[in-house]
Amino acid sequence: MSKASVEEIKLQSDGLRGVIGEVVGDAGLTHVEEDQAILMKFHGTYQQDDRDKRAALTKEKKEKAWSFMVRSKMPGGRISAEQWLIHDQLCRLSEGSLRLTNRQGIQLHGVLKGNLKEVIAGICRSGLTTMGACGDVVRNTMGPAAPVKSAVHGDAQALTEEISQRFLWRSQAYADIWLDGEKLSPEWLAAPEVDPAVREKTASGEEDPIYGKAYLPRKFKMAVAIEPVNDTDVYSQDVGFVPHVVDGVVAGYTILVGGGFGMSHGQLSTRPFLAQPLAYVPRAHVVDATEAIVTVQRDHGNRTERKNARMKYTVQTMGLEAFRAAVQDRLPTVRLEEPKPVFFDSVEDSLGWYEQGDGRWYCAVHVSMGRVTDRDGGPQYLSAFNEIAAELGLPFVITPNTNVVVAEVLPEQRAMVDAILAKHGVPHADGMTRTRRVAHACVALPTCGLSLSESERALPGVLDEVDGVLRELGLEDDPVLIRMTGCPNGCGRPYNADFGFVGRAPNKYAMFVGGSIAGDRLAGLEQKTVLLADIPGAIRGFLEAYKGERTSGETFSAWFGRTRPVGPAPDPEQFHVELAARAEKLAGEKVAAEG
């Protein structure tokens, strides 16, 4: 009997229920079978194992060191002090740290199966959820991290919550499995301004009104960004939103579609794409227009080959105009208007202290690689943030660059926040190069099952050496964007960075150069393979050339675009040829298997 495909597993899942409840409740099992692991992603958890221990366990003929990663979903990265402290308590049931994600969520790694229900239920009872944090649905909706009190920032955050409400999957399975049938709503869903009709749409029902029985062909990512700060990397998203402001009020949003960074080494039918402007939509109709986009992807996305199932391939295959027409057909009372021009100049977080605009302050704190833990001989991030939450009751925002914003700080509390951070050895961003401030790596080894090389554990050492080069050349205050990811799926968003390093094998990376600090340009493949130890030297050559050739005030991104433009984009026709050839090959393999 052939192995069931992901599409078959979803269709046969009884509203994503499967037999998850039974296997999670079976104390004799350390892990679940693959079909149930696939379904559990929709519930916000990935089955993993400690890959550092694999070889030794295999040699001893023992099973893998199984565990689960649990991901919290929080629109715009908002989390209260109480919710943070609950996550801290729950991380004691994991490997003991909180991992901030570049989609503004929190991941708990190393959760044993016996603790899984307690962890997920605890997150839900905090007023957040894990529902739809993973799986073939709309994921956590990202928003600008700065908690500025303005009409545009307030509307951007409201939009992240409205989208999150609209696209929750509706099966009762989640509540039955993790909450024993108790119907708890996320804090952002129970907000008083929510339309009761919208809330009712998120009630139970096995035939999902938006996703149908098969849900989406692949994961679906969205983000809102406010010009000129592209901290949410809108060009990397399936759908991006940029507000258009008239007389201080958000009149509508320009919507971008078709971004996405996953690819496979050496396969021309897979590649990263930047999102393209689709339309401008008045504010009142933005969420409905988004639903139309999602359902076009639901109905037209590739369900045969998962490597080509993201919406970026749907847009490329249909063409932008045909895609726009398909969306317009689903909006009979709304006219899609021409997109407004948009401009971004940086993906960086503004670290340090800033006024919110209401008499209060916020402080953006750098967190190395987004790993909130108490490091031996290093920063005690976990203790510092826990003390701020417990003693001062201040809320946080997780940024898309995996830093933490301490928000709603009264003027008289500023000195207290500074003292707590200093007491626990949390470094001040003023002493860091701008490159270190914005650099990012995905989790990778030892927990990610897809990782081909190190990332989170490797990049800090690379940055130590690159920092030395930057200071030697007098470039410590120049923004240079470096990102690393352990595999070509691109979770660390390397393909639009100034320097992107993509894992190929242990200690080996593909090197991409020529993206942009604004996130609006794809990098080109510079070297197919560079050794980890050689990365600082490879970067140094470009930095030396930049110092010698730049004009006054010119960033590395601008210099590279002026003097060493990235080569021509891959021929669109060749992409379609490769795509068709891959589809034909897969069809032949299916016929042969069935024969």
C-alpha positions in Angstrom: 0.0 0.0 0.0 1.4 3.4 -1.0 2.0 6.0 1.7 -0.8 8.5 2.1 -0.1 12.0 0.8 -0.6 15.1 2.9 -3.7 15.9 0.9 -5.2 12.5 1.6 -4.3 12.8 5.3 -6.1 16.1 5.5 -9.2 14.9 3.7 -9.5 11.8 5.9 -8.8 13.7 9.1 -12.3 14.4 10.3 -11.7 18.1 10.7 -8.0 17.7 11.7 -9.0 15.4 14.5 -7.4 12.1 13.3 -6.6 10.0 16.3 -4.5 12.7 18.0 -6.5 12.6 21.2 -5.9 8.9 21.6 -2.1 8.9 20.8 -1.4 12.0 22.9 -3.2 10.3 25.8 -1.3 7.0 25.4 1.4 7.2 28.1 3.1 4.2 26.6 4.1 6.1 23.4 7.0 8.5 23.2 6.0 9.8 19.8 3.3 9.7 17.1 3.2 8.3 13.6 3.8 10.5 10.6 0.2 11.0 9.6 -0.7 12.2 13.0 2.4 14.4 13.2 1.2 16.1 10.0 -2.2 16.8 11.5 -0.7 18.1 14.8 1.1 20.9 12.9 -2.3 22.5 12.4 -2.7 22.5 16.2 0.6 24.3 16.6 3.1 21.6 17.3 5.9 19.8 15.4 7.3 16.5 16.3 11.1 16.6 16.5 14.1 14.8 18.0 17.4 15.8 19.4 19.7 15.3 16.4 22.8 15.7 18.6 21.9 12.4 20.1 20.8 10.5 17.0 24.1 8.8 16.1 24.8 7.6 19.6 21.2 6.3 20.1 21.3 4.6 16.7 24.6 2.9 17.7 23.0 1.7 20.9 19.9 0.5 18.9 17.7 2.9 20.9 14.8 5.0 19.5 15.3 8.7 18.8 15.1 11.3 21.6 11.6 12.4 20.6 10.1 15.7 21.7 7.7 18.4 20.4 8.1 22.0 19.5 5.0 24.1 20.5 4.5 27.5 18.8 2.3 30.3 20.2 0.4 32.5 17.9 0.1 36.2 18.8 -0.9 38.8 16.1 1.6 41.6 15.8 3.8 39.9 18.5 1.8 41.3 21.4 2.0 39.5 24.7 1.0 40.7 28.2 3.1 40.4 31.3 0.8 37.6 32.7 1.0 35.7 29.4 4.8 36.0 29.4 5.0 34.6 32.9 2.7 31.7 31.9 5.1 30.9 29.0 8.0 31.0 31.5 6.2 28.5 33.7 5.5 26.3 30.7 9.1 26.4 29.4 10.0 24.5 32.6 8.1 21.6 30.9 10.4 22.0 27.8 14.2 22.3 27.5 14.0 25.5 29.6 14.1 28.4 27.2 11.8 30.6 25.1 12.7 30.9 21.4 11.4 34.1 19.8 10.5 33.6 16.1 10.9 36.0 13.2 7.2 35.7 12.7 6.6 37.3 16.2 5.7 34.1 18.0 7.3 32.1 20.8 8.4 28.5 20.4 9.0 26.0 23.2 11.4 23.2 22.3 11.9 19.8 23.9 8.3 19.3 25.1 7.9 15.6 25.9 4.6 14.0 24.6 3.4 13.5 28.2 3.6 17.3 28.8 2.1 18.3 25.4 -1.5 18.7 26.5 -0.6 20.7 29.6 1.6 23.1 27.6 -1.0 23.7 24.8 -3.8 24.1 27.3 -1.8 26.5 29.4 -1.0 28.7 26.4 -4.8 28.8 25.5 -5.8 29.6 29.0 -3.4 32.6 28.9 -5.5 34.2 26.2 -3.2 33.2 23.3 -3.4 30.1 21.1 -1.4 27.6 19.2 -4.2 27.0 16.7 -3.0 27.6 13.2 0.5 28.5 14.3 1.7 25.8 11.9 0.1 23.7 9.1 -1.5 24.5 5.8 -3.5 27.5 7.0 -3.0 31.2 7.5 -0.2 31.5 10.1 0.5 34.2 12.7 -0.2 37.6 11.2 2.8 40.0 11.6 2.6 43.7 12.4 4.9 46.6 13.1 6.6 46.0 16.4 7.0 49.6 17.6 4.1 50.2 20.1 3.6 53.8 18.9 0.3 55.4 19.8 -0.9 56.7 16.5 -3.9 56.1 14.2 -1.8 54.2 11.7 0.0 52.0 14.2 -3.3 51.3 15.9 -5.0 50.4 12.7 -2.1 48.1 11.6 -2.4 46.2 14.9 -6.2 46.0 14.6 -5.8 44.6 11.0 -3.5 41.8 12.3 -6.1 40.8 14.8 -9.0 41.0 12.3 -7.1 38.8 9.8 -6.2 36.3 12.6 -9.9 36.1 13.6 -11.1 35.6 10.1 -8.7 32.8 9.3 -8.8 30.6 12.3 -9.8 27.1 11.3 -13.2 26.2 12.7 -13.2 22.5 13.6 -14.2 21.6 17.2 -11.3 19.1 17.2 -8.8 21.6 18.8 -11.0 22.3 21.8 -11.9 18.6 22.2 -8.3 17.4 22.1 -6.4 20.0 24.1 -9.1 21.6 26.2 -11.5 18.7 26.9 -14.2 20.5 25.0 -13.8 23.8 26.8 -14.3 26.6 24.3 -11.6 29.2 25.0 -11.1 32.1 22.7 -7.8 33.9 22.2 -7.6 37.3 23.9 -7.6 39.1 20.5 -10.7 37.2 19.4 -12.7 38.0 22.5 -12.0 41.8 22.2 -15.1 43.9 22.5 -14.7 45.5 19.1 -15.0 42.2 17.3 -18.1 41.8 15.1 -20.3 39.1 16.7 -20.9 37.7 13.2 -17.2 37.3 12.7 -16.8 35.6 16.0 -19.7 33.3 15.1 -17.9 32.3 11.9 -15.1 30.9 14.0 -17.4 28.5 15.8 -17.1 24.7 15.4 -18.0 22.9 12.2 -16.2 20.1 10.3 -16.7 21.7 6.9 -14.6 24.8 7.2 -16.3 27.8 5.5 -13.0 29.2 4.2 -10.6 26.3 4.1 -13.0 23.5 3.0 -12.1 19.9 3.8 -8.5 20.0 2.3 -7.5 23.3 3.8 -4.8 25.2 1.9 -2.2 23.6 -0.4 0.6 24.9 1.8 1.3 27.3 4.7 0.2 30.9 4.1 1.9 34.0 5.6 0.8 37.6 6.0 2.2 40.8 7.4 1.5 44.5 7.8 4.3 47.1 7.5 4.2 50.9 7.9 6.5 52.9 5.6 9.4 53.4 5.7 10.1 50.6 8.2 9.9 47.1 6.6 10.5 45.3 9.9 7.9 42.6 8.9 9.6 41.9 5.5 6.4 42.4 3.5 8.0 41.3 0.3 8.7 37.9 1.7 5.1 37.2 2.5 2.2 35.5 0.6 0.3 38.7 1.3 1.6 42.0 2.5 -0.3 45.1 3.6 0.9 48.7 3.5 -1.4 51.4 4.9 -2.3 54.5 2.9 -2.9 57.5 5.2 -5.1 60.5 4.4 -5.3 63.3 7.0 -3.8 61.1 9.7 -6.3 58.3 9.1 -5.8 55.0 7.3 -7.9 55.2 4.2 -6.9 51.8 2.8 -4.1 49.4 2.1 -1.9 48.5 -0.8 -1.9 44.7 -1.0 1.2 42.8 -2.2 1.0 39.1 -3.2 3.2 36.2 -4.1 6.3 36.5 -1.9 8.0 33.4 -0.4 11.5 32.1 0.1 11.4 28.4 0.2 13.5 26.6 -2.5 15.5 23.4 -3.0 19.2 23.4 -3.9 19.7 22.8 -7.6 16.0 22.7 -8.6 15.2 25.5 -11.0 11.4 24.8 -10.5 11.8 26.1 -6.9 13.0 29.6 -6.1 12.4 32.6 -3.9 10.1 35.4 -5.1 9.4 38.9 -3.8 5.8 39.9 -3.4 4.3 42.1 -6.1 1.7 45.0 -5.7 -1.7 43.6 -6.5 -4.2 46.4 -5.7 -5.2 49.1 -3.3 -8.3 48.3 -1.3 -10.3 50.7 1.0 -10.0 49.9 4.6 -13.5 48.6 5.1 -12.9 45.9 2.5 -9.4 44.7 3.2 -10.2 41.6 5.2 -12.8 40.5 2.6 -10.3 41.1 -0.2 -7.8 39.0 1.8 -10.3 36.1 2.0 -10.8 36.3 -1.8 -7.0 36.0 -2.2 -6.8 33.0 0.2 -9.6 31.2 -1.5 -8.1 31.7 -5.0 -5.0 30.0 -3.6 -7.1 27.3 -2.0 -8.8 26.6 -5.4 -5.8 27.1 -7.8 -2.8 26.2 -5.7 -0.7 23.1 -6.7 -1.9 20.1 -4.6 0.2 17.6 -6.5 3.7 18.8 -5.7 4.2 20.4 -2.3 7.4 22.0 -3.4 5.4 24.1 -5.8 2.3 24.6 -3.6 3.0 28.0 -2.1 1.0 30.9 -3.5 4.1 32.4 -5.1 3.9 29.6 -7.6 0.2 30.2 -8.2 0.8 33.8 -8.9 3.8 33.0 -11.2 1.8 30.3 -13.0 -1.4 32.2 -13.5 0.3 35.6 -14.1 -0.4 38.6 -11.9 -3.2 40.0 -14.1 -5.1 36.7 -14.2 -4.6 36.3 -10.5 -6.0 39.8 -9.9 -9.0 39.0 -12.1 -9.7 35.8 -10.1 -9.6 37.8 -6.9 -11.8 40.5 -8.4 -14.4 37.8 -9.5 -14.8 36.9 -5.8 -15.5 40.6 -4.8 -18.6 41.6 -6.7 -19.2 44.7 -4.6 -15.6 45.8 -4.2 -13.4 47.3 -7.0 -9.7 46.5 -6.8 -7.9 49.8 -7.4 -4.4 50.5 -8.7 -1.8 50.0 -6.0 -0.3 53.1 -4.3 3.4 53.6 -4.5 5.2 52.3 -1.4 8.7 53.0 -0.1 10.8 51.3 2.6 14.4 52.0 3.7 15.1 49.4 6.4 14.1 46.1 8.0 15.9 47.1 11.3 14.4 47.4 14.8 15.1 50.8 16.4 16.7 49.5 19.6 16.8 51.5 22.8 14.3 54.0 24.4 11.6 55.8 22.5 8.4 57.7 23.4 5.2 56.0 22.6 3.2 59.2 22.0 1.0 59.0 25.0 3.4 60.0 27.7 4.8 56.5 28.1 8.0 55.0 26.7 9.1 51.7 25.2 12.5 50.0 25.2 13.6 47.7 22.4 16.1 45.1 23.7 18.4 43.1 21.6 18.1 39.3 22.1 20.9 37.3 20.5 19.4 34.9 18.0 16.0 35.3 19.7 17.0 32.7 22.4 15.6 33.8 25.7 17.5 31.9 28.3 19.9 32.4 31.2 23.3 31.9 29.6 26.3 30.6 31.6 28.6 33.5 32.0 26.4 35.6 29.7 23.1 37.6 29.6 20.4 36.3 31.9 17.6 37.1 29.4 15.0 34.9 30.9 15.4 36.2 34.5 15.5 39.8 33.3 12.2 39.7 31.3 10.5 37.6 34.0 11.4 40.3 36.6 10.2 43.1 34.4 6.9 41.2 33.9 6.5 40.1 37.5 7.6 43.3 39.3 6.5 46.0 36.8 3.6 44.2 35.0 4.8 45.6 31.6 3.7 44.0 28.4 6.1 43.0 25.6 6.2 42.9 21.8 8.2 40.2 20.0 9.8 41.9 16.9 10.3 40.3 13.5 14.0 40.5 14.2 13.5 38.3 17.3 14.1 41.1 19.8 11.8 42.1 22.7 10.1 45.5 23.1 9.2 46.4 26.7 6.1 48.6 26.3 3.9 51.0 28.2 6.7 52.1 30.5 5.9 55.1 32.7 8.6 57.8 32.9 9.3 56.8 36.5 9.8 53.1 35.5 12.5 53.7 33.0 15.3 53.6 35.5 13.8 50.4 37.0 13.8 48.7 33.6 17.4 49.8 32.9 18.4 48.5 36.4 16.8 45.1 35.9 18.5 44.7 32.5 21.9 45.7 33.8 21.5 43.5 36.9 21.1 40.5 34.6 23.9 41.4 32.2 21.7 42.1 29.2 24.0 44.1 26.9 23.1 47.6 25.7 22.6 47.8 21.9 24.6 51.0 21.8 27.8 49.0 22.0 26.9 46.7 19.1 27.6 47.1 15.4 24.5 47.7 13.3 25.2 44.4 11.6 24.9 42.5 14.8 21.8 44.4 15.8 19.9 43.2 12.8 21.5 39.8 12.0 19.3 36.7 12.4 19.5 32.9 12.2 16.8 30.2 12.2 16.8 27.6 14.9 18.3 24.7 12.8 20.2 22.0 14.7 19.7 20.2 16.9 15.8 20.2 16.8 14.8 21.0 13.2 14.4 17.8 11.2 15.1 19.6 7.9 18.3 21.4 8.8 21.4 20.5 6.8 23.8 22.6 8.9 24.0 24.8 11.9 22.5 28.2 12.0 21.5 29.6 15.4 24.5 28.0 17.1 26.9 29.1 14.2 26.0 32.7 13.4 27.1 34.3 16.7 30.7 33.1 16.1 30.6 34.4 12.6 29.4 37.7 13.8 32.2 37.9 16.4 34.7 37.8 13.5 32.7 40.0 11.2 32.4 42.6 14.0 36.2 42.8 14.1 36.4 43.4 10.4 33.7 46.1 10.6 35.5 47.9 13.4 38.8 47.6 11.6 37.3 49.2 8.5 35.3 51.8 10.4 32.0 50.4 9.3 30.5 49.5 12.7 27.7 52.0 12.2 26.9 50.9 8.7 23.8 48.7 8.2 24.8 45.4 6.7 22.2 42.7 6.8 23.4 39.1 7.4 21.1 36.2 7.8 21.7 32.5 8.0 19.4 29.5 7.7 20.1 25.8 8.1 18.4 24.6 5.0 17.0 26.1 1.7 13.5 26.5 3.0 14.6 29.9 4.1 12.9 30.4 7.5 15.7 32.8 8.4 14.8 34.9 5.3 18.3 34.9 3.8 17.3 35.5 0.2 16.8 39.3 0.4 19.7 40.0 2.8 22.9 41.7 1.9 24.6 38.4 2.8 22.5 35.2 3.1 24.0 31.9 4.1 21.9 28.8 3.3 22.9 25.4 4.7 23.9 22.7 2.2 25.7 20.1 4.5 27.5 20.2 7.9 29.6 23.4 8.0 28.9 24.1 4.3 26.6 26.9 3.0 25.5 28.5 -0.2 26.4 32.2 -0.2 23.9 34.7 -1.5 24.9 38.4 -1.9 23.2 41.6 -3.0 19.8 41.8 -1.3 18.8 44.9 0.5 18.6 46.4 4.0 15.1 47.4 3.0 14.2 43.8 2.1 13.0 44.8 -1.4 15.7 43.0 -3.5 16.6 39.4 -4.0 20.2 38.4 -3.5 22.1 36.4 -6.1 24.0 33.2 -5.7 27.6 34.2 -5.2 29.1 30.8 -4.2 27.5 27.4 -4.3 29.5 26.3 -1.3 31.5 28.2 1.3 32.8 26.6 4.5 31.6 28.0 7.8 35.2 29.0 8.7 35.6 30.9 5.5 32.4 33.0 5.8 34.1 36.0 7.6 36.8 36.2 4.9 34.3 36.0 2.1 32.3 38.9 3.6 35.5 40.9 4.3 36.3 41.1 0.6 33.0 42.8 -0.2 33.3 45.1 2.8 36.8 46.3 1.8 35.5 47.0 -1.7 32.5 48.9 -0.3 34.7 51.1 1.9 36.9 51.9 -1.1 34.1 52.6 -3.6 31.2 54.0 -1.7 30.0 57.6 -2.0 29.1 59.8 1.0 26.2 58.3 3.0 25.8 55.3 0.7 24.7 52.1 2.4 26.2 48.7 1.5 22.9 47.8 -0.2 22.9 50.9 -2.4 26.6 50.5 -3.2 26.1 46.9 -4.3 23.2 47.8 -6.4 25.1 50.6 -8.1 28.4 48.9 -8.7 27.7 45.2 -8.8 24.1 44.8 -9.8 22.7 41.3 -9.2 22.6 39.4 -12.5 19.4 39.1 -14.5 16.5 37.4 -12.9 16.0 33.8 -14.0 14.1 33.6 -17.3 10.4 33.3 -16.5 9.9 31.0 -19.5 12.6 28.7 -18.3 11.0 28.6 -14.9 7.7 27.4 -16.5 9.6 24.9 -18.6 11.2 23.5 -15.5 7.9 23.5 -13.6 6.2 21.6 -16.4 9.0 19.1 -16.7 8.8 18.4 -13.0 5.0 18.0 -13.1 5.4 15.5 -16.0 8.0 13.6 -14.1 5.9 13.3 -11.0 2.8 12.3 -13.0 4.9 9.5 -14.6 6.1 8.3 -11.2 2.6 8.2 -9.9 1.3 6.1 -12.9 4.3 3.7 -12.5 3.6 3.4 -8.7 -0.1 2.7 -9.3 0.7 0.2 -12.1 
